[in-house]
Amino acid sequence: MDVTALDMNAAYLSALKTWLPIGKLVHSEGNHHDPKRSGVHLVDPGEWSTPDLPSPLGARQQPGPLWITEPTLRALIRCAKMDLCNAPKIMESWTSGASEGLLEKMRRALATVRDEAIANNDSVTTEYIKSMYSKFVSTIGESAANREIRRPDWMHTIRSQAFVNLWLKAHK
């Protein structure tokens, strides 16, 4: 049996390139997805019809509607296009205009330093970089450590993008 190792740390670093909502989240209802907006969505994901692959939702036990972030919604829509499941039905959303490039400079700088540290077997720098982006993601939620940016939606979006990245890599 072949096993593919999935680098969890690189998945979180690459997840900094995700569609993040820029402004205030605005409520909408109806089964419509605007790819230029990002946020959280109440969806009925339908049944996962591919038994030999795990669902991007994980090992979910309860059927019915659930709140998901933008990366998970995009993954389910992509899976539906590949005939792995039925398309999710969006019931309501809280979204804002979005950009995929908000954290791009930071992601590139961290990736460059991480690659150099790995190439030089510099475990101290590698661990420091890992700690930096981990701390950033965890403190943009509700944290007393970071009063400048409080975006729990960004925290959940980045985390779900990391899991989607891993799911897509495993699918390949």
KEKE-3310 file (N, C-alpha, C; in steps of 0.2 Angstrom, whole numbers, plus 5000, padded with zeros to 4 digits):
npx = (5004:5003:5007:5004:5012:5006:5010:5006:5010:5014:5002:4994:5001:5000:4987:4985:4983:4969:4951:4947:4935:4933:4926:4912:4901:4887:4870:4862:4849:4845:4848:4862:4878:4891:4906:4915:4913:4915:4913:4902:4891:4875:4871:4863:4871:4869:4869:4884:4891:4901:4909:4922:4930:4934:4923:4924:4918:4922:4920:4906:4892:4878:4864:4858:4856:4871:4883:4896:4912:4919:4930:4926:4913:4917:4924:4915:4906:4915:4918:4905:4905:4914:4906:4906:4897:4881:4877:4879:4865:4863:4856:4856:4867:4882:4891:4904:4913:4927:4945:4958:4971:4975:4984:4995:5008:5014:5013:5021:5033:5035:5035:5046:5057:5055:5057:5071:5076:5073:5080:5093:5094:5090:5082:5078:5074:5064:5055:5052:5046:5035:5028:5026:5016:5006:5003:4998:4986:4979:4977:4970:4957:4946:4955:4965:4978:4979:4973:4971:4967:4953:4946:4937:4930:4940:4950:4943:4941:4954:4958:4949:4952:4965:4962:4955:4964:4973:4963:4961:4974:4975:4965:4970)
npy = (4994:5011:5026:5043:5056:5070:5087:5096:5108:5116:5116:5125:5136:5139:5141:5154:5160:5163:5166:5180:5189:5206:5218:5222:5209:5204:5200:5188:5179:5163:5152:5155:5158:5169:5171:5181:5186:5182:5173:5166:5152:5145:5129:5115:5102:5090:5073:5063:5055:5047:5033:5029:5040:5052:5064:5082:5088:5081:5068:5069:5067:5070:5073:5086:5104:5115:5127:5133:5138:5149:5142:5128:5128:5131:5120:5109:5113:5112:5098:5093:5097:5087:5076:5070:5072:5078:5095:5108:5115:5132:5141:5152:5166:5175:5187:5196:5208:5201:5196:5187:5190:5197:5193:5189:5195:5192:5178:5174:5179:5172:5159:5159:5161:5149:5139:5141:5139:5125:5120:5123:5115:5121:5120:5128:5140:5135:5131:5143:5150:5142:5144:5158:5159:5151:5157:5170:5166:5161:5172:5181:5179:5179:5187:5193:5196:5201:5216:5224:5217:5209:5196:5183:5176:5176:5168:5156:5154:5153:5141:5132:5132:5127:5113:5110:5112:5101:5090:5091:5088:5075:5069:5070)
npz = (5000:4996:5004:5005:5012:5020:5022:5035:5040:5029:5022:5030:5029:5015:5015:5018:5007:5002:4999:5007:5017:5015:5021:5031:5035:5026:5026:5017:5008:4999:4986:4980:4974:4975:4967:4969:4982:5000:5014:5027:5026:5027:5023:5015:5013:5006:5002:5003:4990:4987:4992:4993:4995:5008:5014:5010:5021:5032:5045:5047:5057:5058:5048:5037:5037:5039:5045:5035:5030:5017:5009:5011:5005:4992:4989:4990:4980:4969:4970:4967:4953:4949:4950:4962:4972:4976:4972:4984:4993:4996:5009:5017:5019:5025:5019:5011:5000:4993:4994:4987:4989:5001:5011:5004:5003:5015:5016:5005:5010:5022:5017:5008:5018:5026:5016:5014:5027:5028:5018:5023:5034:5046:5060:5070:5064:5056:5065:5071:5061:5058:5071:5070:5059:5064:5076:5071:5064:5075:5083:5076:5078:5092:5103:5116:5114:5101:5097:5086:5074:5073:5067:5068:5058:5047:5054:5054:5041:5035:5042:5037:5024:5024:5027:5016:5006:5010:5008:4994:4989:4994:4987:4974)
capx = (5000:5006:5004:5006:5012:5003:5013:5001:5012:5014:4995:4992:5005:4997:4980:4985:4981:4962:4947:4945:4930:4936:4922:4907:4898:4880:4866:4858:4846:4844:4853:4866:4885:4895:4913:4918:4912:4917:4910:4900:4885:4871:4870:4862:4877:4867:4873:4891:4889:4907:4911:4929:4933:4931:4919:4927:4915:4925:4916:4900:4887:4871:4862:4854:4860:4876:4886:4902:4915:4920:4933:4922:4908:4920:4926:4909:4904:4920:4916:4899:4906:4917:4901:4907:4892:4876:4879:4876:4860:4864:4850:4858:4874:4884:4897:4907:4917:4933:4951:4963:4978:4976:4989:5000:5015:5016:5013:5027:5039:5036:5037:5053:5061:5054:5061:5078:5077:5072:5086:5099:5093:5089:5076:5076:5070:5058:5050:5050:5041:5028:5025:5023:5009:5001:5001:4994:4980:4975:4976:4965:4950:4945:4961:4967:4984:4979:4967:4971:4963:4948:4942:4936:4929:4946:4953:4940:4942:4961:4959:4946:4956:4971:4959:4953:4971:4974:4958:4963:4980:4974:4961:4975)
capy = (5000:5017:5031:5050:5061:5077:5092:5100:5115:5119:5117:5131:5142:5140:5143:5161:5163:5161:5172:5183:5195:5213:5222:5220:5204:5206:5194:5187:5172:5161:5147:5159:5159:5174:5169:5188:5187:5177:5173:5159:5150:5140:5125:5108:5099:5084:5066:5062:5049:5043:5030:5028:5046:5056:5071:5088:5090:5077:5063:5072:5062:5073:5076:5092:5111:5117:5133:5132:5144:5149:5137:5122:5128:5130:5113:5106:5115:5108:5090:5092:5097:5081:5071:5066:5073:5083:5102:5110:5120:5138:5143:5159:5168:5181:5188:5203:5208:5198:5196:5182:5193:5201:5190:5186:5197:5189:5171:5173:5180:5166:5153:5160:5160:5142:5135:5142:5136:5118:5118:5123:5111:5126:5118:5134:5145:5132:5131:5149:5152:5139:5147:5164:5159:5148:5163:5175:5163:5160:5178:5185:5177:5183:5186:5199:5197:5205:5220:5227:5214:5204:5193:5176:5173:5175:5162:5150:5153:5150:5134:5127:5132:5122:5107:5109:5110:5094:5086:5091:5085:5068:5067:5069)
capz = (5000:4995:5008:5004:5018:5019:5026:5038:5041:5022:5021:5034:5026:5008:5016:5019:5001:5002:4998:5014:5016:5017:5025:5035:5032:5025:5026:5011:5007:4993:4983:4975:4976:4971:4968:4971:4989:5004:5021:5030:5022:5029:5017:5015:5009:5003:5004:5000:4987:4985:4998:4993:4997:5013:5012:5013:5028:5037:5047:5050:5059:5058:5042:5038:5036:5043:5043:5033:5027:5009:5006:5011:5000:4985:4988:4989:4973:4965:4971:4963:4946:4947:4951:4968:4977:4974:4974:4991:4993:5000:5012:5018:5019:5028:5015:5010:4995:4995:4990:4988:4990:5007:5015:5000:5004:5021:5014:5001:5014:5026:5013:5006:5024:5027:5011:5015:5033:5027:5014:5027:5040:5051:5063:5074:5060:5053:5070:5072:5056:5060:5076:5068:5056:5069:5081:5067:5063:5081:5086:5072:5081:5098:5107:5120:5111:5095:5097:5080:5069:5076:5062:5069:5051:5044:5057:5052:5034:5034:5044:5033:5018:5025:5027:5009:5003:5011:5005:4987:4988:4995:4981:4968)
cpx = (5004:5003:5008:5006:5010:5006:5008:5003:5012:5006:4992:4995:5002:4990:4979:4983:4974:4957:4944:4940:4934:4932:4917:4903:4890:4876:4862:4855:4845:4850:4858:4873:4889:4902:4918:4917:4914:4914:4908:4893:4882:4869:4867:4866:4874:4871:4879:4890:4895:4910:4919:4934:4930:4928:4924:4924:4918:4920:4910:4895:4880:4870:4859:4859:4865:4879:4893:4905:4916:4924:4930:4917:4911:4922:4920:4906:4909:4919:4910:4900:4910:4913:4903:4902:4887:4879:4876:4871:4861:4857:4851:4865:4876:4891:4899:4911:4924:4939:4955:4970:4980:4982:4995:5007:5018:5017:5020:5033:5040:5038:5044:5058:5061:5057:5068:5080:5077:5079:5093:5099:5092:5082:5074:5072:5064:5053:5047:5045:5034:5025:5022:5016:5004:4998:4996:4987:4976:4973:4971:4958:4949:4951:4963:4974:4984:4972:4966:4967:4959:4944:4941:4934:4935:4950:4950:4940:4949:4961:4955:4949:4962:4968:4957:4959:4973:4970:4960:4969:4979:4970:4965:4979)
cpy = (5006:5022:5038:5054:5068:5082:5097:5107:5119:5121:5124:5137:5144:5142:5150:5164:5160:5167:5174:5189:5201:5217:5219:5214:5206:5200:5194:5180:5170:5156:5151:5160:5164:5173:5175:5190:5181:5178:5166:5158:5144:5135:5118:5105:5093:5078:5066:5055:5045:5040:5029:5034:5049:5062:5076:5091:5086:5071:5065:5067:5064:5075:5083:5098:5112:5123:5131:5138:5144:5144:5130:5122:5128:5123:5108:5107:5111:5101:5089:5092:5091:5075:5066:5067:5077:5090:5104:5115:5126:5140:5150:5160:5175:5182:5195:5202:5205:5198:5190:5184:5197:5199:5188:5188:5193:5182:5170:5174:5174:5160:5153:5158:5152:5138:5135:5139:5128:5116:5118:5119:5115:5125:5124:5139:5142:5132:5138:5152:5149:5142:5154:5164:5156:5153:5168:5172:5163:5167:5183:5184:5182:5182:5193:5201:5201:5209:5224:5224:5208:5201:5186:5173:5172:5169:5156:5148:5150:5143:5130:5127:5127:5115:5105:5108:5103:5089:5085:5088:5077:5065:5066:5063)
cpz = (5000:5000:5006:5010:5016:5024:5029:5038:5034:5020:5024:5031:5019:5009:5017:5012:5000:5001:5005:5013:5019:5022:5029:5032:5032:5023:5019:5011:5000:4991:4978:4978:4972:4972:4970:4978:4993:5011:5024:5027:5026:5023:5019:5010:5005:5005:5000:4997:4984:4991:4998:4995:5003:5011:5014:5020:5034:5039:5050:5051:5058:5051:5043:5037:5041:5041:5041:5030:5020:5006:5006:5006:4993:4984:4987:4982:4968:4964:4967:4956:4944:4948:4957:4973:4973:4976:4980:4989:4998:5002:5014:5019:5022:5024:5014:5004:4997:4991:4992:4990:4996:5011:5011:5001:5010:5020:5010:5005:5019:5023:5010:5012:5026:5023:5012:5021:5032:5023:5018:5033:5046:5055:5068:5070:5058:5059:5072:5067:5057:5066:5074:5064:5060:5074:5077:5066:5069:5084:5082:5074:5087:5102:5110:5117:5105:5095:5090:5074:5073:5071:5063:5062:5047:5047:5054:5045:5032:5036:5039:5026:5018:5024:5020:5005:5004:5008:4997:4985:4989:4989:4975:4969)
residu = (MET:ASP:VAL:THR:ALA:LEU:ASP:MET:ASN:ALA:ALA:TYR:LEU:SER:ALA:LEU:LYS:THR:TRP:LEU:PRO:ILE:GLY:LYS:LEU:VAL:HIS:SER:GLU:GLY:ASN:HIS:HIS:ASP:PRO:LYS:ARG:SER:GLY:VAL:HIS:LEU:VAL:ASP:PRO:GLY:GLU:TRP:SER:THR:PRO:ASP:LEU:PRO:SER:PRO:LEU:GLY:ALA:ARG:GLN:GLN:PRO:GLY:PRO:LEU:TRP:ILE:THR:GLU:PRO:THR:LEU:ARG:ALA:LEU:ILE:ARG:CYS:ALA:LYS:MET:ASP:LEU:CYS:ASN:ALA:PRO:LYS:ILE:MET:GLU:SER:TRP:THR:SER:GLY:ALA:SER:GLU:GLY:LEU:LEU:GLU:LYS:MET:ARG:ARG:ALA:LEU:ALA:THR:VAL:ARG:ASP:GLU:ALA:ILE:ALA:ASN:ASN:ASP:SER:VAL:THR:THR:GLU:TYR:ILE:LYS:SER:MET:TYR:SER:LYS:PHE:VAL:SER:THR:ILE:GLY:GLU:SER:ALA:ALA:ASN:ARG:GLU:ILE:ARG:ARG:PRO:ASP:TRP:MET:HIS:THR:ILE:ARG:SER:GLN:ALA:PHE:VAL:ASN:LEU:TRP:LEU:LYS:ALA:HIS:LYS)
# end
